[in-house]
Amino acid sequence: MNTKLWIYDTTLRDGSQAEGISLSANDKLKIARQLDAMGVPFIEGGWPGANPKDVEFFMKLQEEPLTQAEVVAFCATRRPNQVAASDPMLQGILAANTKWITIFGKSWDLHVTSSLKTSLEENLAMILDSITFLCSQGRKVIYDAEHWFDGYKHNPDYAIETLRTAISAGASWLVLCDTNGGTLPHEVTAIVEAIYQAIPELHHLDYPKLGIHTHNDGGTAVANAIAAVRAGATMVQGTINGYGERCGNSDLCSLIPNLQIKLDYDCLPENQISQLTATSRLVSEVVNFAPEDRAPFVGRSAFTHKAGIHVSAVQKNPITYEHIEPTLVGNQRHIIISEQSGMSNLLYYAGKFGLNLEKTDPRCRTILRNLKELENHGYQFEAAEASFELMMRSVIEQREPLFELRGCQVHCDIKPHSDPLMSNAFATIKLTVNNQDLLEVAEGIGPVAALDRALRQALTKFYPLIANFTLTDYKVRILDGTMGTAARIRVLVESSNGSDRWTTIGVSSNILDASYQAVVEGIEYGLLFKSVAESQDLHYLK
């Protein structure tokens, strides 16, 4: 590889400033250990002393250190007209006992006079005193030049002087921050190049190196970071999934593969970058955000193919519609089925489902015709592969009904002024299973829960595996809202057996009918899946 780049992750500090994110000390430890395992060299843990959670986080890491990453404490320069050595804030930073400390100072004269309410000279003294003191305590300092690009545009001479001051104080890194996120890539390139011209000593090995920290308010955070690297920056700061205040930070899940796979920079150990997708999803889980399916590189849709022409081409040569091999970042190719699908999609799924179908088989045309007709009526099989497999098995006569529905009634007891979350529903269902007539009644919180419970009570006697199935998600969408209460409803039901999940679909103008379809197919597919997985011989499989 070419130039070594130092990845600096600030998910635990800057990323946690995103709206809706609140991390406990244990949450931060879990993320930090995953980043450490992935080979990230710098992990910013937070601001010790700012809150009890950050204090606890740094204390726990002193007891059980990371294996290779440097944990970094973060803080501001000392306050105006004080002495760094006696500033309680800096004492709290030292107590975190980290080798590296990131300290930010003002680069924009507007912030110095309007926010800090001090003089430009005092701001330089604050930078000098703070870094000098921390270095005297045996710490290595990364200086974050806050609002650097806006400051340079407004007063370049003063902005450059803040960097010179940080250098003279002993900073090891100078990180240029696009704090407002409004700079464009061509501006980043020109300004970074101007810094090297103004301070040519930065090219020397014994001088601080430049880094970049970008925000995404203009939608260019990743592009800006790449532009800075191309202009000479060798530290890149960002967050997993781009989390951060307002529109977020530079997304390391896009930035790292672009730099390492596309531009041949050395960012992470070569065998570790394949953990990127798993890391992205773990962080999403910890912060309790749904993973972004359309995220570049790590999203579920990043290597998903839907159109028949695309699928056919990818199966012949993946580079026709994939810019990298998905496994390089730990992702995988995903081919979906829809009304836009062609024979290539169908044959792919036939192979995936273990069905013996050839292109010349007339049943393939029947399946495609059924697919397009059903999707025209509101089905969406790309979101419900289990239902699609059942439909395919119906066409090729590898599916027999589990039971015959003889009748169903659902009664919902709604009482005025009662708790809407505690309303009771009752379902009565009459079935024929193996030539036996069954009548079951069940109660649930809501009509769908009651219906699901009644079905399971009746069928578990014949299919004991159903006792292991749970309904894990239930989604409803109105397909044609202009029809009012007569509109068709699409219901998606996700089921699980504890280790695997599958989704089924139902469509009807009656929400209970649509729910019934999806619930029944979820049970049926679960039995089919388990029978295939465990080679069980269920009577309805030919």
C-alpha positions, -999 to 999 in steps of 0.1 A, spaced: 0 0 0 9 37 -3 6 64 23 -3 54 59 -34 71 71 -45 73 108 -82 66 113 -96 85 143 -130 74 154 -152 99 173 -184 79 174 -184 78 212 -181 116 215 -191 135 184 -213 107 171 -232 106 204 -242 142 199 -267 130 172 -303 136 180 -318 104 196 -285 89 207 -277 83 244 -249 59 252 -243 44 286 -207 36 298 -213 0 289 -226 9 254 -194 29 248 -172 1 260 -190 -23 236 -184 0 206 -149 8 216 -139 -29 218 -154 -36 184 -135 -6 169 -103 -19 186 -108 -53 171 -113 -38 137 -79 -21 140 -89 16 144 -58 33 159 -74 62 177 -108 61 195 -120 93 211 -139 82 242 -155 115 253 -149 144 276 -138 132 311 -155 153 337 -183 165 314 -206 138 327 -205 107 350 -208 82 321 -176 95 305 -158 93 338 -170 57 343 -160 48 307 -124 60 311 -121 43 346 -132 10 332 -107 12 304 -80 17 329 -90 -16 345 -94 -34 312 -74 -16 285 -80 -21 247 -56 -44 228 -41 -20 203 -61 13 199 -52 45 217 -81 59 237 -82 97 234 -97 121 260 -113 153 246 -116 188 259 -113 225 252 -84 249 258 -83 266 292 -107 294 299 -98 330 291 -75 348 316 -68 317 336 -38 294 340 -39 259 324 -21 243 353 -48 253 377 -78 248 354 -101 221 370 -112 210 336 -77 201 325 -71 183 358 -101 161 350 -87 153 316 -54 142 331 -72 120 356 -85 99 326 -49 87 323 -48 85 285 -16 89 265 -33 110 239 -55 141 245 -74 160 218 -79 197 227 -98 221 205 -93 258 201 -108 286 181 -96 293 146 -123 318 136 -118 353 149 -156 357 150 -159 329 176 -131 344 196 -147 378 200 -184 367 199 -184 333 217 -154 335 240 -157 373 245 -120 377 246 -92 391 224 -74 374 196 -42 376 215 -57 358 246 -71 330 223 -35 324 211 -24 324 248 -51 298 257 -39 275 229 -2 279 238 -7 275 276 -31 245 274 -10 224 250 23 233 267 8 222 301 -6 189 288 27 181 271 46 189 303 25 162 320 38 136 295 7 136 272 7 137 234 -17 163 221 -39 164 190 -50 200 183 -84 203 167 -86 236 150 -124 243 154 -141 261 126 -109 261 107 -122 265 71 -146 293 80 -119 310 100 -94 308 72 -119 322 47 -126 351 70 -91 359 83 -64 335 69 -35 352 86 -50 347 121 -61 312 113 -26 303 103 -13 319 134 -34 296 156 -17 266 139 18 281 144 9 286 181 -2 249 185 31 238 168 52 259 191 34 244 221 43 209 211 11 195 194 17 162 176 -12 166 152 -31 196 137 -66 186 127 -85 210 104 -122 210 113 -150 219 90 -173 224 120 -203 239 102 -200 214 74 -205 239 46 -171 238 28 -169 222 -6 -142 198 -18 -124 222 -41 -122 247 -13 -107 220 11 -81 211 -15 -70 247 -20 -69 256 17 -50 225 27 -24 232 0 -22 269 12 -14 257 47 16 237 34 27 267 15 23 290 46 40 265 69 64 245 48 79 229 79 49 206 80 66 185 54 93 176 79 91 143 98 97 160 131 68 184 127 32 178 134 11 162 108 -22 174 94 -56 157 99 -91 164 87 -125 164 106 -156 171 84 -193 175 90 -220 167 65 -242 197 65 -235 202 28 -236 165 20 -199 165 12 -183 153 44 -168 122 29 -157 140 -3 -141 168 18 -122 143 38 -109 126 7 -100 159 -8 -79 168 23 -61 134 22 -53 139 -14 -39 173 -5 -17 158 22 -37 152 54 -28 119 71 -53 117 99 -90 112 91 -116 117 118 -151 105 115 -179 83 130 -194 49 123 -225 54 101 -218 91 100 -236 98 133 -232 132 147 -248 165 154 -272 181 129 -265 162 96 -237 141 110 -200 136 106 -179 120 79 -190 84 76 -161 61 82 -180 32 67 -178 50 34 -146 69 39 -124 39 49 -132 17 19 -130 46 -6 -95 54 8 -82 19 12 -99 -1 -15 -102 26 -42 -72 48 -35 -48 23 -20 -41 41 12 -32 21 43 -61 27 68 -68 -6 86 -51 -39 86 -60 -56 53 -78 -85 69 -98 -62 93 -117 -41 68 -140 -70 62 -154 -63 97 -168 -29 85 -203 -41 78 -206 -60 111 -193 -30 130 -218 -7 113 -247 -29 123 -234 -35 158 -232 3 164 -267 7 149 -279 -19 173 -262 -3 203 -275 32 196 -310 17 188 -312 31 153 -324 10 124 -295 2 100 -296 24 69 -303 -1 41 -291 23 14 -258 31 31 -229 28 7 -207 -3 12 -223 -16 44 -261 -12 37 -283 -41 30 -291 -26 -4 -255 -17 -13 -251 -48 -34 -288 -56 -41 -300 -62 -76 -336 -60 -87 -339 -54 -124 -337 -86 -145 -310 -72 -168 -288 -63 -139 -292 -97 -123 -284 -115 -155 -253 -94 -160 -241 -97 -123 -244 -135 -125 -221 -135 -155 -197 -109 -142 -202 -91 -109 -182 -60 -119 -209 -51 -145 -230 -36 -116 -208 -38 -85 -180 -13 -79 -162 -36 -55 -166 -72 -43 -191 -71 -14 -171 -95 9 -142 -70 10 -162 -49 35 -181 -79 50 -213 -74 30 -230 -97 6 -248 -97 -27 -286 -97 -25 -309 -104 -54 -345 -95 -49 -377 -105 -67 -404 -80 -80 -425 -71 -109 -393 -58 -126 -377 -93 -123 -368 -114 -152 -359 -151 -157 -324 -145 -141 -340 -134 -108 -363 -163 -109 -337 -189 -115 -315 -174 -88 -342 -178 -63 -350 -213 -75 -315 -222 -68 -316 -204 -34 -347 -223 -24 -334 -257 -36 -359 -260 -65 -350 -278 -97 -361 -254 -124 -347 -248 -158 -351 -217 -181 -371 -238 -206 -395 -251 -179 -430 -236 -187 -437 -233 -150 -411 -205 -149 -433 -184 -171 -463 -192 -149 -444 -181 -118 -433 -148 -134 -469 -142 -146 -482 -148 -111 -455 -126 -96 -464 -96 -118 -501 -100 -113 -498 -102 -75 -475 -73 -73 -499 -53 -95 -525 -60 -67 -503 -47 -40 -480 -76 -30 -443 -68 -25 -423 -99 -26 -389 -82 -23 -399 -76 13 -414 -111 18 -392 -138 3 -409 -165 23 -442 -158 7 -426 -158 -27 -410 -193 -20 -445 -206 -10 -460 -192 -43 -432 -209 -63 -439 -242 -46 -476 -239 -53 -469 -236 -90 -445 -265 -91 -469 -285 -69 -446 -288 -39 -471 -273 -15 -501 -287 2 -524 -268 26 -518 -273 63 -555 -271 70 -588 -259 57 -604 -228 72 -641 -234 79 -648 -201 96 -634 -173 116 -648 -145 138 -630 -118 157 -646 -97 184 -628 -66 198 -640 -52 231 -635 -14 231 -645 5 262 -647 43 264 -619 59 285 -601 26 289 -564 21 282 -561 16 245 -530 -6 250 -551 -30 272 -582 -35 249 -591 -72 247 -600 -91 215 -613 -126 211 -609 -148 180 -629 -179 173 -616 -201 145 -629 -233 129 -605 -255 111 -602 -290 95 -568 -306 100 -561 -342 89 -599 -347 85 -605 -335 121 -627 -305 128 -613 -281 154 -629 -251 171 -605 -228 190 -610 -196 209 -582 -173 221 -578 -139 237 -552 -113 228 -544 -76 231 -558 -66 197 -575 -87 170 -544 -98 152 -528 -111 184 -560 -130 192 -562 -145 157 -526 -155 158 -530 -172 192 -561 -191 181 -544 -204 150 -514 -216 170 -535 -233 197 -553 -253 170 -523 -262 148 -497 -269 175 -515 -302 184 -506 -314 149 -474 -295 142 -455 -291 176 -427 -271 160 -451 -241 159 -446 -237 196 -411 -224 188 -423 -197 164 -429 -161 175 -442 -131 156 -414 -106 159 -427 -77 137 -460 -66 122 -462 -38 96 -493 -23 79 -495 -1 48 -525 15 31 -520 10 -6 -545 34 -21 -553 60 5 -578 79 -17 -602 50 -12 -606 58 25 -617 29 47 -622 8 16 -585 10 7 -564 -22 2 -541 -30 30 -507 -47 28 -495 -65 59 -460 -78 65 -454 -102 93 -419 -112 105 -417 -146 123 -388 -163 140 -379 -197 154 -353 -182 177 -324 -184 153 -338 -175 119 -363 -149 107 -386 -148 77 -413 -124 63 -446 -132 48 -472 -109 32 -510 -105 29 -531 -81 9 -568 -73 12 -593 -45 17 -599 -61 51 -570 -57 75 -579 -89 94 -580 -109 61 -546 -95 51 -532 -102 85 -546 -138 84 -529 -144 51 -495 -132 64 -498 -150 97 -508 -184 82 -480 -182 56 -455 -173 84 -465 -205 102 -464 -226 70 -430 -213 59 -416 -219 94 -427 -255 92 -413 -258 57 -380 -241 66 -375 -264 97 -384 -295 77 -358 -286 50 -332 -275 76 -336 -307 97 -347 -331 70 -381 -337 86 -408 -354 65 -439 -333 69 -470 -346 52 -476 -315 31 -442 -317 14 -442 -340 -16 
